[in-house]
Amino acid sequence: MSNSNSILVFRTSINGKMDVKRVASVLNCYPQITHWSVDLEDWEKVLRIECIGISNDELSRVLQNIGIFVKELE
């Protein structure tokens, strides 16, 4: 885990506002996350996370624990 700024981008299984609220309830608990957004118009429902010192693996596990499939986009 590094202390540099990162932008992590994931394809997700988010399917609407209720899923976004579930994601918000988890991501808003991390002070390392400075900003995040979901593009519900994109077919991949892209989740973009700006963070410091948190890994994509950790975020993937946390989101999968609440039933949201994620795959990192390159």
N, CA, C and O atoms as a CHARMM CRD file, in Angstrom:
* protein
*
  296
    1    1 MET  N      0.85300  -1.16700   0.00000 PROA 1      0.00000
    2    1 MET  CA     0.00000   0.00000   0.00000 PROA 1      0.00000
    3    1 MET  C      0.90200   1.23400   0.00000 PROA 1      0.00000
    4    1 MET  O      1.79600   1.38400   0.83300 PROA 1      0.00000
    5    2 SER  N      0.62600   2.11800  -0.97900 PROA 2      0.00000
    6    2 SER  CA     1.46200   3.30100  -1.09100 PROA 2      0.00000
    7    2 SER  C      0.70400   4.53100  -0.61400 PROA 2      0.00000
    8    2 SER  O     -0.52100   4.51800  -0.49400 PROA 2      0.00000
    9    3 ASN  N      1.44700   5.58000  -0.34800 PROA 3      0.00000
   10    3 ASN  CA     0.82500   6.81600   0.10500 PROA 3      0.00000
   11    3 ASN  C      0.69700   7.82900  -1.01800 PROA 3      0.00000
   12    3 ASN  O      0.54500   9.02400  -0.76000 PROA 3      0.00000
   13    4 SER  N      0.75600   7.36500  -2.27400 PROA 4      0.00000
   14    4 SER  CA     0.61300   8.27100  -3.40000 PROA 4      0.00000
   15    4 SER  C     -0.84100   8.32400  -3.86100 PROA 4      0.00000
   16    4 SER  O     -1.62800   7.41200  -3.60800 PROA 4      0.00000
   17    5 ASN  N     -1.17000   9.40800  -4.53900 PROA 5      0.00000
   18    5 ASN  CA    -2.51900   9.55300  -5.08300 PROA 5      0.00000
   19    5 ASN  C     -2.74000   8.51300  -6.16900 PROA 5      0.00000
   20    5 ASN  O     -1.86400   8.27400  -7.00100 PROA 5      0.00000
   21    6 SER  N     -3.91200   7.90100  -6.15600 PROA 6      0.00000
   22    6 SER  CA    -4.26800   6.91000  -7.16200 PROA 6      0.00000
   23    6 SER  C     -5.65000   7.20300  -7.69000 PROA 6      0.00000
   24    6 SER  O     -6.50400   7.74700  -6.98900 PROA 6      0.00000
   25    7 ILE  N     -5.85600   6.83100  -8.94500 PROA 7      0.00000
   26    7 ILE  CA    -7.19800   6.83000  -9.51800 PROA 7      0.00000
   27    7 ILE  C     -7.46300   5.40200  -9.95200 PROA 7      0.00000
   28    7 ILE  O     -6.79500   4.87300 -10.84000 PROA 7      0.00000
   29    8 LEU  N     -8.44300   4.78900  -9.31800 PROA 8      0.00000
   30    8 LEU  CA    -8.80400   3.41300  -9.61300 PROA 8      0.00000
   31    8 LEU  C    -10.10700   3.41600 -10.39800 PROA 8      0.00000
   32    8 LEU  O    -11.04600   4.13500 -10.05700 PROA 8      0.00000
   33    9 VAL  N    -10.15600   2.60400 -11.45400 PROA 9      0.00000
   34    9 VAL  CA   -11.33300   2.57600 -12.32000 PROA 9      0.00000
   35    9 VAL  C    -11.78200   1.12700 -12.44900 PROA 9      0.00000
   36    9 VAL  O    -10.99300   0.24400 -12.78600 PROA 9      0.00000
   37   10 PHE  N    -13.07200   0.89900 -12.17200 PROA 10     0.00000
   38   10 PHE  CA   -13.62900  -0.45100 -12.18200 PROA 10     0.00000
   39   10 PHE  C    -14.87400  -0.53600 -13.05900 PROA 10     0.00000
   40   10 PHE  O    -15.66500   0.40500 -13.12500 PROA 10     0.00000
   41   11 ARG  N    -15.03600  -1.66900 -13.72900 PROA 11     0.00000
   42   11 ARG  CA   -16.32500  -2.04300 -14.30500 PROA 11     0.00000
   43   11 ARG  C    -17.10500  -2.67700 -13.16400 PROA 11     0.00000
   44   11 ARG  O    -16.53400  -3.42800 -12.37300 PROA 11     0.00000
   45   12 THR  N    -18.41100  -2.38600 -13.06400 PROA 12     0.00000
   46   12 THR  CA   -19.17100  -2.88000 -11.91400 PROA 12     0.00000
   47   12 THR  C    -20.51000  -3.47900 -12.32000 PROA 12     0.00000
   48   12 THR  O    -20.93300  -3.40200 -13.47300 PROA 12     0.00000
   49   13 SER  N    -21.15600  -4.07500 -11.33300 PROA 13     0.00000
   50   13 SER  CA   -22.51100  -4.61100 -11.51300 PROA 13     0.00000
   51   13 SER  C    -23.55900  -3.67800 -10.91200 PROA 13     0.00000
   52   13 SER  O    -24.69000  -4.09600 -10.66500 PROA 13     0.00000
   53   14 ILE  N    -23.19600  -2.42900 -10.67700 PROA 14     0.00000
   54   14 ILE  CA   -24.12900  -1.45000 -10.11300 PROA 14     0.00000
   55   14 ILE  C    -25.29500  -1.27200 -11.08100 PROA 14     0.00000
   56   14 ILE  O    -25.09900  -1.05200 -12.27600 PROA 14     0.00000
   57   15 ASN  N    -26.53100  -1.37300 -10.53800 PROA 15     0.00000
   58   15 ASN  CA   -27.71300  -1.33100 -11.40300 PROA 15     0.00000
   59   15 ASN  C    -28.70800  -0.25000 -11.05300 PROA 15     0.00000
   60   15 ASN  O    -29.88700  -0.38500 -11.37900 PROA 15     0.00000
   61   16 GLY  N    -28.29100   0.80100 -10.41200 PROA 16     0.00000
   62   16 GLY  CA   -29.22600   1.87600 -10.11800 PROA 16     0.00000
   63   16 GLY  C    -28.89800   2.59100  -8.83000 PROA 16     0.00000
   64   16 GLY  O    -27.86700   2.36200  -8.19900 PROA 16     0.00000
   65   17 LYS  N    -29.82800   3.47900  -8.45800 PROA 17     0.00000
   66   17 LYS  CA   -29.58100   4.35300  -7.30700 PROA 17     0.00000
   67   17 LYS  C    -29.46100   3.59900  -5.98800 PROA 17     0.00000
   68   17 LYS  O    -28.70000   4.01100  -5.11200 PROA 17     0.00000
   69   18 MET  N    -30.19700   2.50700  -5.83400 PROA 18     0.00000
   70   18 MET  CA   -30.09200   1.73700  -4.58300 PROA 18     0.00000
   71   18 MET  C    -28.68500   1.13300  -4.44100 PROA 18     0.00000
   72   18 MET  O    -28.10900   1.14200  -3.35300 PROA 18     0.00000
   73   19 ASP  N    -28.14100   0.61300  -5.53800 PROA 19     0.00000
   74   19 ASP  CA   -26.77200   0.08900  -5.49300 PROA 19     0.00000
   75   19 ASP  C    -25.77900   1.20700  -5.19800 PROA 19     0.00000
   76   19 ASP  O    -24.82900   1.01000  -4.44000 PROA 19     0.00000
   77   20 VAL  N    -25.99200   2.37900  -5.79100 PROA 20     0.00000
   78   20 VAL  CA   -25.09600   3.51500  -5.53900 PROA 20     0.00000
   79   20 VAL  C    -25.12700   3.87800  -4.06300 PROA 20     0.00000
   80   20 VAL  O    -24.08500   4.18500  -3.48400 PROA 20     0.00000
   81   21 LYS  N    -26.30400   3.84800  -3.44300 PROA 21     0.00000
   82   21 LYS  CA   -26.40900   4.14800  -2.01000 PROA 21     0.00000
   83   21 LYS  C    -25.64700   3.12500  -1.17700 PROA 21     0.00000
   84   21 LYS  O    -25.00300   3.48700  -0.19200 PROA 21     0.00000
   85   22 ARG  N    -25.71200   1.84500  -1.56400 PROA 22     0.00000
   86   22 ARG  CA   -24.95800   0.80800  -0.84300 PROA 22     0.00000
   87   22 ARG  C    -23.46000   1.05000  -0.97700 PROA 22     0.00000
   88   22 ARG  O    -22.71400   0.93800  -0.00400 PROA 22     0.00000
   89   23 VAL  N    -23.02700   1.38200  -2.19100 PROA 23     0.00000
   90   23 VAL  CA   -21.60900   1.67200  -2.42000 PROA 23     0.00000
   91   23 VAL  C    -21.19300   2.88900  -1.59900 PROA 23     0.00000
   92   23 VAL  O    -20.12800   2.88800  -0.98300 PROA 23     0.00000
   93   24 ALA  N    -22.02700   3.92400  -1.59000 PROA 24     0.00000
   94   24 ALA  CA   -21.71700   5.14600  -0.83400 PROA 24     0.00000
   95   24 ALA  C    -21.55400   4.84900   0.64600 PROA 24     0.00000
   96   24 ALA  O    -20.66800   5.40000   1.29800 PROA 24     0.00000
   97   25 SER  N    -22.40700   3.97800   1.18300 PROA 25     0.00000
   98   25 SER  CA   -22.33800   3.67700   2.61200 PROA 25     0.00000
   99   25 SER  C    -21.00600   3.03800   2.99100 PROA 25     0.00000
  100   25 SER  O    -20.56200   3.15400   4.13300 PROA 25     0.00000
  101   26 VAL  N    -20.37600   2.37100   2.04500 PROA 26     0.00000
  102   26 VAL  CA   -19.07900   1.74900   2.30500 PROA 26     0.00000
  103   26 VAL  C    -17.93600   2.71800   1.99300 PROA 26     0.00000
  104   26 VAL  O    -17.06100   2.93800   2.83100 PROA 26     0.00000
  105   27 LEU  N    -17.94200   3.29300   0.79500 PROA 27     0.00000
  106   27 LEU  CA   -16.81600   4.13000   0.37400 PROA 27     0.00000
  107   27 LEU  C    -16.69000   5.39100   1.20500 PROA 27     0.00000
  108   27 LEU  O    -15.57700   5.86900   1.42400 PROA 27     0.00000
  109   28 ASN  N    -17.79900   5.94400   1.67500 PROA 28     0.00000
  110   28 ASN  CA   -17.73700   7.17000   2.46800 PROA 28     0.00000
  111   28 ASN  C    -17.12200   6.94500   3.85500 PROA 28     0.00000
  112   28 ASN  O    -16.83700   7.90800   4.56600 PROA 28     0.00000
  113   29 CYS  N    -16.92000   5.69800   4.23600 PROA 29     0.00000
  114   29 CYS  CA   -16.27900   5.38400   5.52000 PROA 29     0.00000
  115   29 CYS  C    -14.75100   5.42800   5.43500 PROA 29     0.00000
  116   29 CYS  O    -14.07400   5.35600   6.46000 PROA 29     0.00000
  117   30 TYR  N    -14.21100   5.54500   4.23300 PROA 30     0.00000
  118   30 TYR  CA   -12.76000   5.53500   4.04400 PROA 30     0.00000
  119   30 TYR  C    -12.22700   6.95300   3.89700 PROA 30     0.00000
  120   30 TYR  O    -12.48200   7.60000   2.88100 PROA 30     0.00000
  121   31 PRO  N    -11.49100   7.45000   4.88800 PROA 31     0.00000
  122   31 PRO  CA   -10.92400   8.79300   4.75100 PROA 31     0.00000
  123   31 PRO  C     -9.86800   8.87300   3.64000 PROA 31     0.00000
  124   31 PRO  O     -9.54400   9.96600   3.17500 PROA 31     0.00000
  125   32 GLN  N     -9.33500   7.73000   3.21500 PROA 32     0.00000
  126   32 GLN  CA    -8.33000   7.70600   2.14100 PROA 32     0.00000
  127   32 GLN  C     -8.95000   8.01300   0.77500 PROA 32     0.00000
  128   32 GLN  O     -8.23600   8.35900  -0.16500 PROA 32     0.00000
  129   33 ILE  N    -10.27900   7.88900   0.66300 PROA 33     0.00000
  130   33 ILE  CA   -10.95800   8.14800  -0.60800 PROA 33     0.00000
  131   33 ILE  C    -11.35200   9.62000  -0.63500 PROA 33     0.00000
  132   33 ILE  O    -12.15300  10.08000   0.17900 PROA 33     0.00000
  133   34 THR  N    -10.77100  10.35000  -1.59200 PROA 34     0.00000
  134   34 THR  CA   -11.03000  11.78600  -1.67700 PROA 34     0.00000
  135   34 THR  C    -12.22600  12.10300  -2.56900 PROA 34     0.00000
  136   34 THR  O    -12.88300  13.12500  -2.37100 PROA 34     0.00000
  137   35 HSD  N    -12.51600  11.25600  -3.53500 PROA 35     0.00000
  138   35 HSD  CA   -13.65500  11.46800  -4.43100 PROA 35     0.00000
  139   35 HSD  C    -13.96200  10.15400  -5.13400 PROA 35     0.00000
  140   35 HSD  O    -13.05900   9.37300  -5.43100 PROA 35     0.00000
  141   36 TRP  N    -15.24300   9.91500  -5.39600 PROA 36     0.00000
  142   36 TRP  CA   -15.62200   8.75700  -6.18400 PROA 36     0.00000
  143   36 TRP  C    -16.89000   9.09000  -6.95700 PROA 36     0.00000
  144   36 TRP  O    -17.66600   9.96200  -6.56800 PROA 36     0.00000
  145   37 SER  N    -17.08400   8.36200  -8.07800 PROA 37     0.00000
  146   37 SER  CA   -18.28200   8.57800  -8.88900 PROA 37     0.00000
  147   37 SER  C    -18.60000   7.30500  -9.66300 PROA 37     0.00000
  148   37 SER  O    -17.73100   6.46700  -9.90400 PROA 37     0.00000
  149   38 VAL  N    -19.87600   7.18300 -10.04900 PROA 38     0.00000
  150   38 VAL  CA   -20.33500   6.05300 -10.85500 PROA 38     0.00000
  151   38 VAL  C    -21.00200   6.61900 -12.10000 PROA 38     0.00000
  152   38 VAL  O    -21.82800   7.52700 -12.01200 PROA 38     0.00000
  153   39 ASP  N    -20.64100   6.08100 -13.25500 PROA 39     0.00000
  154   39 ASP  CA   -21.27600   6.47800 -14.50800 PROA 39     0.00000
  155   39 ASP  C    -22.36000   5.45300 -14.83600 PROA 39     0.00000
  156   39 ASP  O    -22.07900   4.40800 -15.42300 PROA 39     0.00000
  157   40 LEU  N    -23.59500   5.75800 -14.45500 PROA 40     0.00000
  158   40 LEU  CA   -24.71100   4.83800 -14.69800 PROA 40     0.00000
  159   40 LEU  C    -25.12400   4.79900 -16.16100 PROA 40     0.00000
  160   40 LEU  O    -25.85100   3.89400 -16.57000 PROA 40     0.00000
  161   41 GLU  N    -24.67400   5.76300 -16.95700 PROA 41     0.00000
  162   41 GLU  CA   -25.00700   5.79000 -18.38600 PROA 41     0.00000
  163   41 GLU  C    -24.12400   4.83500 -19.19100 PROA 41     0.00000
  164   41 GLU  O    -24.53400   4.35100 -20.24600 PROA 41     0.00000
  165   42 ASP  N    -22.93500   4.56700 -18.70400 PROA 42     0.00000
  166   42 ASP  CA   -22.00200   3.66000 -19.38500 PROA 42     0.00000
  167   42 ASP  C    -22.44900   2.22200 -19.17800 PROA 42     0.00000
  168   42 ASP  O    -22.88500   1.86300 -18.08500 PROA 42     0.00000
  169   43 TRP  N    -22.34600   1.39100 -20.21500 PROA 43     0.00000
  170   43 TRP  CA   -22.80000   0.00200 -20.09600 PROA 43     0.00000
  171   43 TRP  C    -21.98100  -0.77800 -19.07900 PROA 43     0.00000
  172   43 TRP  O    -22.44900  -1.79300 -18.56300 PROA 43     0.00000
  173   44 GLU  N    -20.75800  -0.32200 -18.78000 PROA 44     0.00000
  174   44 GLU  CA   -19.91700  -1.00700 -17.79000 PROA 44     0.00000
  175   44 GLU  C    -20.14000  -0.46400 -16.38100 PROA 44     0.00000
  176   44 GLU  O    -19.52600  -0.95000 -15.43100 PROA 44     0.00000
  177   45 LYS  N    -21.01200   0.53800 -16.23200 PROA 45     0.00000
  178   45 LYS  CA   -21.30500   1.15200 -14.92200 PROA 45     0.00000
  179   45 LYS  C    -19.99800   1.46800 -14.20300 PROA 45     0.00000
  180   45 LYS  O    -19.74000   0.97000 -13.10700 PROA 45     0.00000
  181   46 VAL  N    -19.18800   2.29400 -14.83000 PROA 46     0.00000
  182   46 VAL  CA   -17.82000   2.57000 -14.38400 PROA 46     0.00000
  183   46 VAL  C    -17.80900   3.31100 -13.04300 PROA 46     0.00000
  184   46 VAL  O    -18.46700   4.33700 -12.86900 PROA 46     0.00000
  185   47 LEU  N    -17.04700   2.75800 -12.11300 PROA 47     0.00000
  186   47 LEU  CA   -16.80200   3.35600 -10.80500 PROA 47     0.00000
  187   47 LEU  C    -15.38100   3.90300 -10.82400 PROA 47     0.00000
  188   47 LEU  O    -14.42500   3.16900 -11.07300 PROA 47     0.00000
  189   48 ARG  N    -15.25300   5.20500 -10.55600 PROA 48     0.00000
  190   48 ARG  CA   -13.94800   5.86500 -10.53700 PROA 48     0.00000
  191   48 ARG  C    -13.70000   6.35500  -9.11800 PROA 48     0.00000
  192   48 ARG  O    -14.51700   7.07100  -8.54000 PROA 48     0.00000
  193   49 ILE  N    -12.54600   5.95200  -8.56200 PROA 49     0.00000
  194   49 ILE  CA   -12.22100   6.28800  -7.17900 PROA 49     0.00000
  195   49 ILE  C    -10.86900   6.99200  -7.12600 PROA 49     0.00000
  196   49 ILE  O     -9.86600   6.46600  -7.60800 PROA 49     0.00000
  197   50 GLU  N    -10.85200   8.18200  -6.53800 PROA 50     0.00000
  198   50 GLU  CA    -9.60500   8.89600  -6.27800 PROA 50     0.00000
  199   50 GLU  C     -9.25800   8.65600  -4.81600 PROA 50     0.00000
  200   50 GLU  O    -10.05900   8.93400  -3.92300 PROA 50     0.00000
  201   51 CYS  N     -8.05700   8.13800  -4.58100 PROA 51     0.00000
  202   51 CYS  CA    -7.71100   7.75800  -3.21400 PROA 51     0.00000
  203   51 CYS  C     -6.21800   7.89100  -2.96200 PROA 51     0.00000
  204   51 CYS  O     -5.41800   8.09600  -3.87500 PROA 51     0.00000
  205   52 ILE  N     -5.88300   7.76700  -1.69500 PROA 52     0.00000
  206   52 ILE  CA    -4.49100   7.80900  -1.25200 PROA 52     0.00000
  207   52 ILE  C     -4.25500   6.60200  -0.34600 PROA 52     0.00000
  208   52 ILE  O     -4.91500   6.45100   0.68200 PROA 52     0.00000
  209   53 GLY  N     -3.31000   5.74700  -0.73200 PROA 53     0.00000
  210   53 GLY  CA    -2.89000   4.66600   0.14300 PROA 53     0.00000
  211   53 GLY  C     -3.87700   3.54000   0.35300 PROA 53     0.00000
  212   53 GLY  O     -3.90600   2.93800   1.42700 PROA 53     0.00000
  213   54 ILE  N     -4.69200   3.23900  -0.65700 PROA 54     0.00000
  214   54 ILE  CA    -5.60100   2.10200  -0.54700 PROA 54     0.00000
  215   54 ILE  C     -5.51100   1.32200  -1.85800 PROA 54     0.00000
  216   54 ILE  O     -5.41400   1.91100  -2.93400 PROA 54     0.00000
  217   55 SER  N     -5.54300   0.00700  -1.76000 PROA 55     0.00000
  218   55 SER  CA    -5.30100  -0.81300  -2.94300 PROA 55     0.00000
  219   55 SER  C     -6.60100  -1.17600  -3.65700 PROA 55     0.00000
  220   55 SER  O     -7.68000  -1.18400  -3.06400 PROA 55     0.00000
  221   56 ASN  N     -6.46400  -1.47500  -4.94100 PROA 56     0.00000
  222   56 ASN  CA    -7.62900  -1.91900  -5.70600 PROA 56     0.00000
  223   56 ASN  C     -8.14900  -3.25300  -5.18200 PROA 56     0.00000
  224   56 ASN  O     -9.35300  -3.50400  -5.22800 PROA 56     0.00000
  225   57 ASP  N     -7.26100  -4.11200  -4.68400 PROA 57     0.00000
  226   57 ASP  CA    -7.69300  -5.39600  -4.12800 PROA 57     0.00000
  227   57 ASP  C     -8.56500  -5.19700  -2.88900 PROA 57     0.00000
  228   57 ASP  O     -9.58000  -5.87300  -2.72400 PROA 57     0.00000
  229   58 GLU  N     -8.16800  -4.27000  -2.02500 PROA 58     0.00000
  230   58 GLU  CA    -8.95200  -4.00500  -0.82100 PROA 58     0.00000
  231   58 GLU  C    -10.33800  -3.47300  -1.18300 PROA 58     0.00000
  232   58 GLU  O    -11.34400  -3.91500  -0.62800 PROA 58     0.00000
  233   59 LEU  N    -10.38100  -2.52600  -2.11300 PROA 59     0.00000
  234   59 LEU  CA   -11.67100  -1.98100  -2.53200 PROA 59     0.00000
  235   59 LEU  C    -12.52900  -3.04200  -3.20800 PROA 59     0.00000
  236   59 LEU  O    -13.74200  -3.08300  -3.00100 PROA 59     0.00000
  237   60 SER  N    -11.91400  -3.89200  -4.00800 PROA 60     0.00000
  238   60 SER  CA   -12.65800  -4.98000  -4.66000 PROA 60     0.00000
  239   60 SER  C    -13.30200  -5.89700  -3.63100 PROA 60     0.00000
  240   60 SER  O    -14.47200  -6.25800  -3.76400 PROA 60     0.00000
  241   61 ARG  N    -12.54400  -6.27400  -2.60700 PROA 61     0.00000
  242   61 ARG  CA   -13.08300  -7.15500  -1.56000 PROA 61     0.00000
  243   61 ARG  C    -14.23800  -6.50200  -0.81600 PROA 61     0.00000
  244   61 ARG  O    -15.26400  -7.13500  -0.56600 PROA 61     0.00000
  245   62 VAL  N    -14.06700  -5.23900  -0.46500 PROA 62     0.00000
  246   62 VAL  CA   -15.11100  -4.52000   0.27900 PROA 62     0.00000
  247   62 VAL  C    -16.39700  -4.45000  -0.54300 PROA 62     0.00000
  248   62 VAL  O    -17.48500  -4.69100  -0.01900 PROA 62     0.00000
  249   63 LEU  N    -16.27500  -4.12400  -1.81300 PROA 63     0.00000
  250   63 LEU  CA   -17.46200  -4.00700  -2.66500 PROA 63     0.00000
  251   63 LEU  C    -18.10400  -5.36700  -2.92000 PROA 63     0.00000
  252   63 LEU  O    -19.33000  -5.47300  -2.94900 PROA 63     0.00000
  253   64 GLN  N    -17.30200  -6.39500  -3.10300 PROA 64     0.00000
  254   64 GLN  CA   -17.85600  -7.72800  -3.30900 PROA 64     0.00000
  255   64 GLN  C    -18.56400  -8.22300  -2.05300 PROA 64     0.00000
  256   64 GLN  O    -19.51200  -9.00400  -2.14800 PROA 64     0.00000
  257   65 ASN  N    -18.12100  -7.78400  -0.88100 PROA 65     0.00000
  258   65 ASN  CA   -18.79600  -8.15100   0.37200 PROA 65     0.00000
  259   65 ASN  C    -20.21400  -7.59900   0.45600 PROA 65     0.00000
  260   65 ASN  O    -21.04600  -8.14400   1.18100 PROA 65     0.00000
  261   66 ILE  N    -20.49900  -6.52000  -0.27900 PROA 66     0.00000
  262   66 ILE  CA   -21.86700  -5.99000  -0.28600 PROA 66     0.00000
  263   66 ILE  C    -22.60100  -6.36900  -1.57800 PROA 66     0.00000
  264   66 ILE  O    -23.64300  -5.79600  -1.89600 PROA 66     0.00000
  265   67 GLY  N    -22.05400  -7.32700  -2.30800 PROA 67     0.00000
  266   67 GLY  CA   -22.74000  -7.86400  -3.48000 PROA 67     0.00000
  267   67 GLY  C    -22.53400  -7.09500  -4.77100 PROA 67     0.00000
  268   67 GLY  O    -23.31700  -7.24600  -5.70900 PROA 67     0.00000
  269   68 ILE  N    -21.49500  -6.27100  -4.83900 PROA 68     0.00000
  270   68 ILE  CA   -21.19300  -5.51800  -6.05500 PROA 68     0.00000
  271   68 ILE  C    -19.97800  -6.15100  -6.72500 PROA 68     0.00000
  272   68 ILE  O    -18.88200  -6.16500  -6.16400 PROA 68     0.00000
  273   69 PHE  N    -20.18800  -6.67800  -7.93900 PROA 69     0.00000
  274   69 PHE  CA   -19.07900  -7.22900  -8.71600 PROA 69     0.00000
  275   69 PHE  C    -18.25200  -6.08100  -9.26700 PROA 69     0.00000
  276   69 PHE  O    -18.81000  -5.11100  -9.77800 PROA 69     0.00000
  277   70 VAL  N    -16.93100  -6.17200  -9.17300 PROA 70     0.00000
  278   70 VAL  CA   -16.04900  -5.17700  -9.75900 PROA 70     0.00000
  279   70 VAL  C    -14.89200  -5.85500 -10.46800 PROA 70     0.00000
  280   70 VAL  O    -14.41600  -6.91200 -10.05300 PROA 70     0.00000
  281   71 LYS  N    -14.45200  -5.22500 -11.54400 PROA 71     0.00000
  282   71 LYS  CA   -13.24600  -5.66500 -12.24300 PROA 71     0.00000
  283   71 LYS  C    -12.48700  -4.42300 -12.64500 PROA 71     0.00000
  284   71 LYS  O    -13.04000  -3.52000 -13.27300 PROA 71     0.00000
  285   72 GLU  N    -11.21900  -4.37800 -12.28100 PROA 72     0.00000
  286   72 GLU  CA   -10.41400  -3.19300 -12.57300 PROA 72     0.00000
  287   72 GLU  C    -10.25600  -3.03800 -14.07900 PROA 72     0.00000
  288   72 GLU  O     -9.98800  -4.00500 -14.79300 PROA 72     0.00000
  289   73 LEU  N    -10.42800  -1.79900 -14.55400 PROA 73     0.00000
  290   73 LEU  CA   -10.18700  -1.47200 -15.95500 PROA 73     0.00000
  291   73 LEU  C     -8.79900  -0.88000 -16.06900 PROA 73     0.00000
  292   73 LEU  O     -8.32500  -0.18500 -15.17000 PROA 73     0.00000
  293   74 GLU  N     -8.15500  -1.16600 -17.18900 PROA 74     0.00000
  294   74 GLU  CA    -6.80000  -0.65400 -17.38000 PROA 74     0.00000
  295   74 GLU  C     -6.80400   0.49100 -18.36000 PROA 74     0.00000
  296   74 GLU  O     -5.75000   1.05700 -18.65100 PROA 74     0.00000
